[in-house]
Amino acid sequence: QVQLVESGGGLVQAGGSLRLACAASGRTVNTYYMGWFRQAPGKEREFVARISWRSGNTEYADSVKARFTISRDNAKNTVYLQMNSLKPEDTAVYYCAAAYGSSRFDYWGQGTQVTVYS
């Protein structure tokens, strides 16, 4: 089993920054991807970013490109999401996710709230 624990959410003014972290523990071998998703009230969960654990290649949703940066620390089994130039529409619960043995995200964290006010 794998456990994912997020941290770093909070309340921030528009234009500000936050950094989320997600620490993975348990059976973390053969990691393919780690990523971030978010769910705003009344909306479906949506993809934000992902990073290849081996190559470090990254992918982003168009809505966050050039504002968010995903990174990883393999030694700590931790993935980060640096969020800059935050907008009120970035308000959501952010979930960390992990894909092991395939590209499908099978493991999820409990979520951390990010609220951006104008």
TAQUIGI-V343783 format. One line per field, one symbol per residue. psi: psi as a letter, one per 20 degrees, with the letter a starting at -180 (. if undefined). burial: + if it has 24 or more other ideal C-beta (glycine too) atoms within 12 Angstrom, else -. A space follows every 50 residues. Layout:
psi = ???
burial = ???
This chain:
psi = qpppoqrirapqqpiaqqpqqopqrbnjqlpgqqrprqoqpjrqpqpgqq pphghjqqqqqhiiqihqpqrqnhhjlpqqoporlqqhiiprpppqqqpp irjpoipqaiqpppppq.
burial = -+-++++++--+-----+++++++---+--++++++++-+-----+++++ +-+----+-++--+--++++++----+++++++--++--+++++++++++ ----+-+++-++++++--
